[in-house]
Amino acid sequence: MSRETEKLARIRAEMKAQGVGLVALGPGAHMHWVLDWHPHPDERPTLLLIGAEEALALVPSVNAEQFGAATSVPLETWRDEEGPEAALARALDRLGAPEVVALDETMRTDFSLPVLAALPGARHVYAGALVGKLRMVKDAEEYAALKASARANDKAMQAGIAALRPGVTEKEVAQAIQDAFAAQGAQVAFALCASGPNGAYPHHSTGSRKLESGDSVVLDIGAKLAGWPSDMTRMGAVGAAPEGYDEVHAVVEAALEAGMKAARPGARAHEVDDAARGVIEAAGYGEYFVHRTGHGLGLEVHEPPYLTSASEEVLEEGMVFSIEPGIYIPGRFGIRLEEIVILRAEGPEILSELPRALAVV
């Protein structure tokens, strides 16, 4: 059984369990997960339609040959001068009228609305609760791809740390990181360098500030290698860390370790957030931890599960997610430590092989 066939079977089993009669996916991560490929998304409606018995793809003629080479799913094609309406009607007539349709929550509105208009009696839900649910648990092949991407990230992070010195700009440090990714054939997703007081902005826009002696530096970087992303945050310091840094770093490290300990199959996602946040609050820095503890990582850098204080998501073996507590003190510095882990039966396995200790250069 091919991976495509196996994934379609899993989707149909989940459709039956959830009472969904049709799944409609646009070009993006959901479609890619099923087919191991998706066309470039543009304005031409392109849909993977999965019914209870068979699947069809609505494809513009300009993409038909490539789409057909990438999948065994039958195609309903349409030409620019015709428009997609008749082809969509043929596809839906063949698949049958469902009571519930799961729509790709990330696809264009002008893809999803025609589907709903053609199914006036159907109730809609989001495919994230169905296809996304299946995507959260990674298999051995997906783990290997994410591990390889993490190794490339480790090398790029080392290049970023090596670039830290007085007088260089944040953008120059980011460029060193980008160059290291490019040398490995990885496509940069982000290279955040936040120096000194800029570190207090969790999502700082890397800029022209020059690093100074005594700065701490937040490096949050990621790239895609063979389509699979990485994400990691480490801390550096120029010459020496600023006053009070060591105490706060120790709290963040303890919070990360508490989150790691709480991450077990069967635990609720909020329990990981509760554990990490509890350490930071007990140390008196609760108001300075301003984001969730983690997010899933797979075909996308941010995807379920999300480790928030309100999430009741049950963690399962094979899920991949970040654990990244942080403390951000305005006007002084910020500290975030981030690991991407895959959840094993005995607990989380860290994908990175790079130590979390402060790198003083």
LINCOR-V496112 format. One record per pair of residues at least 24 apart in sequence whose ideal C-beta (glycine too) atoms are under 6 Angstrom apart, sorted by the first residue. I is the first residue (numbers start at 1). GAP is how many residues later the second one is. D is the distance in whole Angstrom. If there is no record, write none. Layout:
BEGIN
I;GAP;D / I;GAP;D
END
This chain:
BEGIN
4;31;6 / 7;27;5 / 8;47;6 / 10;124;6 / 11;39;6 / 14;116;5 / 19;81;6 / 20;80;5 / 20;82;5 / 21;77;3 / 21;78;6 / 21;79;6 / 22;29;6 / 22;76;4 / 22;79;4 / 23;27;4 / 23;79;5 / 23;104;6 / 24;25;6 / 24;79;5 / 24;91;5 / 25;79;5 / 26;78;5 / 26;81;3 / 26;85;5 / 28;78;5 / 29;270;4 / 29;271;5 / 30;74;5 / 30;97;6 / 30;101;5 / 32;267;6 / 33;102;5 / 35;36;5 / 37;33;4 / 39;24;5 / 45;39;4 / 45;66;5 / 49;42;6 / 49;46;6 / 51;44;4 / 56;35;5 / 58;29;6 / 58;30;6 / 58;33;6 / 92;26;5 / 98;24;5 / 102;25;4 / 102;28;5 / 132;172;6 / 135;163;6 / 136;168;6 / 136;169;6 / 136;183;5 / 137;179;6 / 137;181;4 / 137;182;6 / 138;180;5 / 138;182;5 / 143;199;6 / 145;83;4 / 146;82;5 / 147;204;6 / 148;77;6 / 149;76;4 / 149;79;5 / 149;81;4 / 150;80;5 / 150;201;4 / 150;202;5 / 152;32;5 / 152;34;5 / 152;73;5 / 153;77;4 / 153;79;5 / 154;198;6 / 154;199;6 / 154;200;5 / 155;25;6 / 156;24;4 / 156;25;5 / 156;65;6 / 157;77;6 / 157;197;6 / 160;59;5 / 161;75;5 / 161;198;5 / 164;53;6 / 164;72;5 / 164;74;6 / 164;197;5 / 166;45;6 / 166;46;6 / 166;47;5 / 166;72;6 / 167;43;6 / 168;43;6 / 169;39;5 / 169;41;5 / 170;25;6 / 170;36;5 / 170;37;5 / 170;39;5 / 171;35;6 / 174;32;5 / 177;44;5 / 181;42;4 / 186;37;4 / 186;39;4 / 187;36;6 / 187;37;5 / 188;35;5 / 189;33;5 / 189;34;5 / 189;112;6 / 190;32;5 / 191;30;5 / 192;28;4 / 193;26;6 / 194;24;4 / 197;134;6 / 199;134;5 / 199;135;4 / 200;128;4 / 200;129;6 / 200;130;5 / 200;134;4 / 202;89;6 / 202;126;6 / 211;27;5 / 213;25;6 / 213;26;4 / 214;26;6 / 214;28;6 / 216;25;5 / 216;26;6 / 216;29;6 / 216;117;5 / 218;116;6 / 218;118;6 / 222;79;6 / 229;72;5 / 231;66;6 / 231;70;6 / 231;109;6 / 232;106;6 / 232;120;5 / 233;103;5 / 233;105;4 / 235;100;6 / 235;123;5 / 236;123;5 / 237;121;6 / 237;123;5 / 242;91;6 / 248;79;5 / 248;87;5 / 249;86;5 / 251;32;4 / 252;73;6 / 252;75;6 / 252;83;5 / 252;85;5 / 254;25;5 / 255;24;4 / 255;25;5 / 255;70;4 / 256;67;6 / 256;69;6 / 256;81;5 / 259;34;6 / 259;64;4 / 260;88;5 / 263;85;5 / 264;83;6 / 265;51;6 / 265;52;5 / 267;48;5 / 268;44;5 / 269;36;5 / 269;38;5 / 269;42;4 / 269;44;4 / 270;39;5 / 270;41;5 / 272;35;5 / 273;34;5 / 273;35;6 / 273;36;5 / 276;49;4 / 285;42;5 / 288;39;5 / 288;40;5 / 288;41;6 / 289;38;6 / 293;32;6 / 294;27;5 / 294;28;4 / 294;29;5 / 294;30;6 / 295;27;6 / 296;25;5 / 297;43;6 / 315;28;6 / 317;26;6 / 317;28;5 / 319;24;5
END
